[in-house]
Amino acid sequence: MGAAALLAACGGGSGPEPAAGGPRQGGTLRIGALGRPSALTRDPHGTQGNESDYLVIALVYDTLTAPGGKENTVGRLASAFTPSKDLKTWRFTIAEGAAFHDGTPVTADDMVWSLRRLRGTPSGAARLPGVTADRITADGKRTVVLVSDYANAELPLLTRLSTFVLKKDTPDKAIAKAPGTGPFTLDWYRGGNARLLRNKHWYGGAVHLDAIEVTMFQSPQAMANAMLSGQLDVASNVGAVAARTAKARQDIRVVRRPDDMAMPIVMRTSGGPFADPRVRDAMKLLVDREAMVRQVLSGYGTVANDILGTGDPAYAKDIPQRRRDLAQAKKLLTDAGFDFSRTYQLVTTEDVAGLAESATLFASQAREAGVRIEVVKQESGAFYQKTWLKGDFYTAYWGTNDSVVFFASKTLTTGAGQNEADWSDKAFDAAYRKVMGTADRTARTAALRDLQRIEHEKSGYLLWGMADGIDLAAPKVHGLPTLPGYGRVQLENVWLAP
């Protein structure tokens, strides 16, 4: 769930960021991020269930590419990427001057070893779809070649998440202290809390802050309280409740990032009570989406239509919006032989604000259609071990919202490494391959619409709404990133006014 709710960033908020002249050098940024002791990880290629850990990792290590402003994907550790005519082979060139924190230059062998290691993780197939380990090779010292099994026009986009590069042959036991390539170096790490120092020799340019102190909080409320009492400079993803509390404060800016996070309900499609598409369709019809946004998100969000990637420029807004229809939902359930006498468990966590509340409200709404649902709150570590990718009925959350293809490749195609609903649909797979093999923008948009139509009609995702990202920031904090996904953890341009 590295694509989970990540570090909060700056977008539209309660007001514009105050002007304070040009960037200033120095200072320590104190930032809070959510996490739980049971889900701690130091492995850049592992499952980062904690926002706090992902933040630390993303500041110490660099990915090949990153989200861009004008372009959806720009170079990061790889300064350039070029495809073959058939879109199967991509050549990534290492950025000039890229080096590890100990001064050792980054080589193609380092990148190949790291990508192969990533590919060997449980979710590696989703992170590098269609590219097997033996098809990741070096061509000289500064070029890495990735060969896909099929035409893949979006392969650079898919390398924006978790393609962190370490030194070749780093032992697993040394991963936690392995030097990275990012704008900050790790000073110390203790139980989810960390101090990072400016990398004066970062290849990407000047870094303004002297240091960043990351503090892990187990609840949005605790983090918000720390912010309100002056213990933090930035509180990330604190949710709507904290926004309402801080709105009247003159010493805190409420930062709102529209439609930043997806919190879908996942229904397993390969077996169990939701295998019948009529049952899944009924669940999507019995939810009151407007009430969910109004009550769970306090209005800080928008209604969604069961299609992941609402921030994509090619998002199909012309697909009819699903609306609540209890009569039709009951008919579909009856036709499918749904067992109304049974109580169904909906498993959730409290990892992000509003997630557990969404499960509780949905269960209440389902009772109006005669469907009995028991909400089961699971601790984060147990959730990822026992429920995620395995359960019949559970909540999930994603903090990446800029690409339909991102979700299609990682969660929806047959055999995808993070296929949360265990969904397999030949028509969807064919539509996905067509999208990936189409370079022409107009034709690609049409193919993407077909892909989204199938997802809307058949998938195991009930995406009722998109939550706004809500962050709190002190007035002295400037230069917070505005980009989604991995772009939100790029803090090298942040600076502090006196």
Disulfide bonds with the S-S distance in Angstrom:
none
